[in-house]
Amino acid sequence: MVVVDRFSKMAHFVACHKSNDASHVTDLYFREVVRLHGIPLTIVSNRDSQFLSDFWITLWRKLGTMLKFSTTCHPQTEVVNRSLGTLLRVLVKKNAKAWDLLLAHAEFAHNRSPNRTTKETPFKIVYGQVPLSPLDLTPLPLKDRMSTEASKRVKEIQELHKKIQGQIENSNEHYRSQANKHCKQALFPLGDVVWVHLRKGAIFIQEEVQAYAPSRRSI
């Protein structure tokens, strides 16, 4: 069972069986979600039989939670499910039967990664900071350790950003020169009829043909 907070995008992955009834699913929900975040104002779920049962609907009505139902393949749910599937494939490897034991690792990795919509990690939105990972606890060699002085730290970051910016510009220039290697400059007399090649998705603006064009095949 995948539960996602619509605001922070924090996700919880709960192991269960398809045959679990609404009572058991509710038990899991309270144990894994409500104990951390409290009673939700609204719940958007798919139209699975557990979420359409009288028990589930009556329970949340009594608690004051509004139930809403999405389509079978809700886009946001599918994105999280794909992310979970990718994480589990990396973690499980050959030991496929241990997938439920690795859900905690997958959940931690998911909530520690920046979300495409919020541009922040769910952990930072909920708790105000990103938790340490085992990698953060690994001691660095003395020469790679950052200075604890604030001014020196700022200077190091600025120099690093400047270096990365230069690398990006050099890389872009390299790709640009490679792409234009076989392009030939072509001059057309004013009034010539030319062939305009439009790629898929291009927007064509009708205008007078100029005396100079960068390519013989396209303008």
C-alpha positions as CSV (number, residue, x, y, z in Angstrom):
1,M,0.0,0.0,0.0
2,V,1.5,3.3,-1.1
3,V,0.4,6.4,0.9
4,V,1.6,9.9,-0.3
5,D,1.1,13.3,1.3
6,R,-0.2,15.7,-1.3
7,F,1.6,18.7,0.1
8,S,5.1,17.5,1.1
9,K,5.1,14.4,-1.3
10,M,6.3,12.3,1.6
11,A,5.5,8.6,0.9
12,H,5.0,5.6,3.1
13,F,5.3,2.1,1.6
14,V,3.4,-0.5,3.6
15,A,3.6,-4.3,3.0
16,C,0.2,-6.0,2.7
17,H,-1.7,-8.7,0.8
18,K,-4.3,-8.1,-1.9
19,S,-6.6,-10.3,0.1
20,N,-6.5,-8.1,3.2
21,D,-10.0,-6.7,4.0
22,A,-10.8,-3.1,4.9
23,S,-10.4,-3.7,8.6
24,H,-6.8,-4.9,8.2
25,V,-6.0,-2.1,5.8
26,T,-7.3,0.4,8.3
27,D,-5.2,-1.2,11.0
28,L,-2.1,-0.8,8.8
29,Y,-3.0,2.8,8.0
30,F,-3.3,3.8,11.6
31,R,-0.1,2.0,12.6
32,E,2.1,3.3,9.8
33,V,0.6,6.7,8.8
34,V,-1.8,8.2,11.4
35,R,0.6,7.6,14.3
36,L,3.1,9.9,12.4
37,H,0.9,12.5,10.8
38,G,-2.5,12.4,12.6
39,I,-6.0,12.1,11.1
40,P,-6.1,13.4,7.5
41,L,-8.6,16.0,6.3
42,T,-9.1,14.2,3.0
43,I,-8.1,10.9,1.5
44,V,-7.9,10.3,-2.3
45,S,-7.8,6.6,-3.1
46,N,-8.4,4.4,-6.1
47,R,-11.6,2.4,-6.4
48,D,-10.3,-0.8,-4.8
49,S,-12.8,-2.9,-3.0
50,Q,-11.2,-2.2,0.4
51,F,-11.7,1.6,-0.1
52,L,-15.3,1.2,-1.2
53,S,-16.4,-1.0,1.7
54,D,-19.0,0.2,4.2
55,F,-16.5,-0.3,7.0
56,W,-13.9,2.0,5.4
57,I,-16.4,4.7,4.4
58,T,-18.3,4.7,7.7
59,L,-15.1,4.9,9.8
60,W,-13.7,8.0,8.0
61,R,-17.1,9.6,8.0
62,K,-17.2,9.3,11.8
63,L,-13.7,10.8,12.1
64,G,-14.6,13.7,9.8
65,T,-12.3,12.8,6.9
66,M,-13.7,13.4,3.4
67,L,-13.1,10.5,1.0
68,K,-12.4,11.1,-2.7
69,F,-11.8,8.6,-5.4
70,S,-9.4,8.9,-8.3
71,T,-9.3,7.1,-11.7
72,T,-7.8,3.6,-11.9
73,C,-4.5,4.9,-13.3
74,H,-4.0,8.2,-11.5
75,P,-0.8,10.0,-13.0
76,Q,0.6,11.0,-9.6
77,T,0.1,7.6,-8.1
78,E,1.7,5.9,-11.2
79,V,4.8,8.1,-10.8
80,V,5.4,7.1,-7.2
81,N,4.7,3.4,-8.1
82,R,7.3,3.5,-10.8
83,S,9.8,5.1,-8.5
84,L,9.1,2.4,-5.9
85,G,9.5,-0.3,-8.5
86,T,12.9,1.1,-9.6
87,L,14.1,1.3,-6.0
88,L,13.1,-2.2,-5.2
89,R,14.7,-3.6,-8.3
90,V,18.0,-2.0,-7.2
91,L,17.7,-3.1,-3.6
92,V,16.3,-6.6,-4.1
93,K,18.6,-7.8,-6.8
94,K,18.4,-11.7,-6.8
95,N,16.7,-12.0,-3.4
96,A,13.2,-11.3,-4.7
97,K,11.4,-12.8,-1.7
98,A,12.9,-10.2,0.7
99,W,11.2,-7.2,-1.0
100,D,9.0,-6.5,2.0
101,L,12.1,-6.3,4.3
102,L,13.6,-3.6,2.0
103,L,10.6,-1.3,1.9
104,A,12.0,0.8,4.8
105,H,15.2,1.4,2.8
106,A,13.2,2.3,-0.3
107,E,11.0,4.7,1.7
108,F,14.0,6.5,3.2
109,A,15.7,6.9,-0.2
110,H,12.4,8.2,-1.8
111,N,11.8,10.7,0.9
112,R,15.4,11.9,0.9
113,S,15.3,12.6,-2.8
114,P,14.2,16.0,-4.3
115,N,10.7,16.0,-5.7
116,R,10.2,17.2,-9.3
117,T,7.2,19.4,-8.3
118,T,8.4,20.9,-5.0
119,K,12.2,20.9,-5.9
120,E,12.8,19.9,-2.3
121,T,13.0,16.6,-0.4
122,P,9.9,15.5,1.5
123,F,12.0,15.2,4.6
124,K,13.0,18.9,4.4
125,I,9.4,20.0,3.9
126,V,8.1,18.0,6.8
127,Y,11.0,18.3,9.3
128,G,12.9,21.3,8.1
129,Q,16.1,19.4,7.4
130,V,17.4,16.4,5.4
131,P,18.5,13.5,7.7
132,L,22.0,12.1,7.5
133,S,22.6,9.0,5.5
134,P,25.3,6.4,6.1
135,L,27.4,8.2,3.5
136,D,27.3,11.4,5.5
137,L,28.8,9.6,8.5
138,T,31.8,8.3,6.5
139,P,35.0,10.2,7.6
140,L,36.6,12.1,4.7
141,P,40.4,12.4,4.2
142,L,41.8,15.5,5.8
143,K,42.6,17.1,2.5
144,D,39.0,16.8,1.3
145,R,37.4,18.2,4.5
146,M,35.8,21.6,4.2
147,S,36.9,24.4,6.4
148,T,34.6,25.2,9.3
149,E,35.2,29.0,8.9
150,A,32.1,30.5,7.3
151,S,33.9,33.0,5.0
152,K,36.3,30.3,3.7
153,R,33.4,27.9,3.2
154,V,31.5,30.5,1.1
155,K,34.5,31.1,-1.0
156,E,35.1,27.4,-1.6
157,I,31.4,27.0,-2.7
158,Q,31.7,30.1,-5.0
159,E,34.9,28.7,-6.6
160,L,33.3,25.3,-7.0
161,H,30.2,26.8,-8.7
162,K,32.5,28.9,-11.0
163,K,34.4,25.8,-11.9
164,I,31.2,23.8,-12.7
165,Q,29.8,26.7,-14.7
166,G,33.0,26.8,-16.8
167,Q,32.8,23.1,-17.4
168,I,29.2,23.3,-18.5
169,E,30.1,26.2,-21.0
170,N,33.0,24.2,-22.4
171,S,30.8,21.1,-22.8
172,N,28.1,23.1,-24.5
173,E,30.6,24.7,-26.8
174,H,32.1,21.3,-27.7
175,Y,28.6,19.9,-28.5
176,R,27.8,23.0,-30.5
177,S,30.9,22.7,-32.6
178,Q,30.3,19.0,-33.2
179,A,26.7,19.7,-34.3
180,N,27.7,22.5,-36.7
181,K,30.8,20.7,-38.1
182,H,29.0,19.7,-41.3
183,C,26.8,22.8,-41.7
184,K,27.7,25.0,-44.6
185,Q,27.0,28.7,-44.8
186,A,24.6,29.4,-47.7
187,L,23.7,32.8,-49.2
188,F,20.4,33.2,-51.1
189,P,19.5,36.2,-53.3
190,L,16.4,38.1,-52.1
191,G,13.3,36.6,-53.6
192,D,14.6,33.0,-54.1
193,V,12.2,30.2,-53.4
194,V,13.6,27.9,-50.7
195,W,12.5,24.6,-49.1
196,V,11.5,24.9,-45.4
197,H,12.0,21.8,-43.4
198,L,9.9,21.8,-40.2
199,R,10.6,19.2,-37.5
200,K,7.7,17.6,-35.5
201,G,6.4,20.1,-32.9
202,A,8.0,23.2,-34.6
203,I,6.0,26.4,-34.9
204,F,6.1,28.0,-38.3
205,I,6.0,31.8,-38.6
206,Q,5.4,33.2,-42.1
207,E,7.8,36.0,-42.9
208,E,9.7,37.4,-45.8
209,V,12.8,35.4,-46.7
210,Q,16.0,37.3,-45.9
211,A,19.1,37.5,-48.2
212,Y,21.0,35.4,-45.7
213,A,20.1,32.0,-44.3
214,P,22.2,29.6,-42.1
215,S,21.4,26.4,-44.1
216,R,20.3,25.3,-47.6
217,R,17.8,22.9,-46.2
218,S,16.1,25.0,-43.5
219,I,15.4,28.5,-42.3
